[in-house]
Amino acid sequence: MPLSRSELLRKITHMGVGLIAFSLRFLGPFYSAILAAAALAFNLFLLPRIGGRQLWREAEHAAGAALGIVLYPFCVLLLILIFYQRLEIAAAAWGILAFGDGMAAVAGMSLGRRKLPWNPGKSWIGSAAYVVFGALAAAVLLTWTAPGRYSWAFALAAGAGAALLAAALESLPQGLDDNLGVPLVSALFLFGLALTQGHWKGYLATDQLWLRLLLGAVINLGLAGAAYAARTVDFSGVAGGFAVGFAIYAFLDWRGYLLLLAFFVIGSGCTKLGYQRKAAAKLAQEAGGRRGARHALANAGVATACALFAALTAYPVVFGLAFAAAFATAAADTASSEIGQLLGRRTFLLTTFRPVPRGTEGAVSLEGTLSGIAASVVLALLGHAVGLYGWAGVPAVVVAAFVGTTFESVVGAALEKRQLLDNEALNFLNTLVGALVAAAFAPWVV
């Protein structure tokens, strides 16, 4: 879609408001939150009455509301409340939202000719603009809001990592507005990256690091090839699985890799179990049960980030718990879904508690739930066995996995059937929820 005058005005306003992020350094958390709450009230109640409707898109005029214009200040308010002790993270995430997303739209609509293979509504040049301008905005706001805390080189690298993740998430064809989820997830990732400052030199000086990297590459190449031969992954799954596996081995060596293998074995086994019966009932995983790159990244992306933070921050147990919980949640979700579809006698929605047919989005069953809990117990025990955390971490991981899978059932019933989120997006979100819940247990585990 070409860049219209109204869309250009909307994006200029979008970026112009982002300049207010520079004031967080002087306002502090309390007055920053007051300012964001006032902006939310202004956009919600006053802006439409004083000419703000000229910023609305055609679909918003038809709907009678502009959700994105309201979610923008709401997201900023959430960022400030979540990161009130590290306002530079809130400011940098705001910068990515304002300037990364804003310039992506301007560049993409003006110059974008080559579209993304997975989303024809987005272009390569738009995504590149998102990363470049988002990274620069994040780096400037990190160093400005917290003077002296970050070197410029580190701020630029961390900002680039967060902007790259935000651009990747924003490029996915989802029905939800990207003014909320994308900034919050990228802010969490940026916060983790900020904690790695000062730890990279020690990691790079690890004894025989090169040997670990070589082993990681060889092992992952072999297992990826075997998985492809066994028809459990397709070609894109080989690439995605190799990237995830190599990163986990690089940061958590064989200990983290065992949890990845356990998840893969449980997930593949549950998918293949009774596949013909599930296929006959049109409940089976598509492509003969083969998984692709999106599935690998959706299920293991959060765990991979946690592996990085476990190795490169001063909080290895916190992120070790989150790492195990992410995989436990993914394993529990796969087991409960596949076993529930095969053996579930009575399935119902948690949102209404009404019985529904097997395979309904968000449906749960007793058999599936127990299978999911059993899978999470295996992952939790394995995480303890390899030394990621003590015995107290085992129930924390199991509880976190249960919360994550329950979250997916509720959100799936509410959103996926309305085509606002697909299965991979839900898998990413439930592993993120599981990881965050497990991390919250850290004070009682460490």
Secondary structure, DSSP 8 states (H G I E B T S, - for coil): ----HHHHHHHHHHHHHHGGGGGHHHHHHHHHHHHHHHHHHIIIIIGGGGTGGGG--HHHHHHT--HHHHHHHHHHHHHHHHTTT-HHHHHHHHHIIIIIHHHHHHHHHHH--SEETTEEEEEHHHHHHHHHHHHHHHHHHHHHHSTTTS-HHHHHHHHHHHHHHHHHHHHS--SS-TTTHHHHHHHHHHHHHHHTTTTHHHHHTSTTHHHHHHHHHHHHHHHHHHHHHTTSB-HHHHHHHHHHHHHHHHHHHHHHHHHHHHHHHHHHHHHHTTHHHHHHTT-S-TGGG-B-HHHHHHHHHHHHHHHHHHHHSS-HHHHHHHHHHHHHHHHHHHHHHHHHHHH-S-EEETTT--B--TT-TTEEEHHHHHHHHHHHHHHHHHHHHTTSS-TTHHHHHHHHHHHHHHHHHHHHHHHGGGTSS-HHHHHHHHHHHHHHHHHHTHHHH-
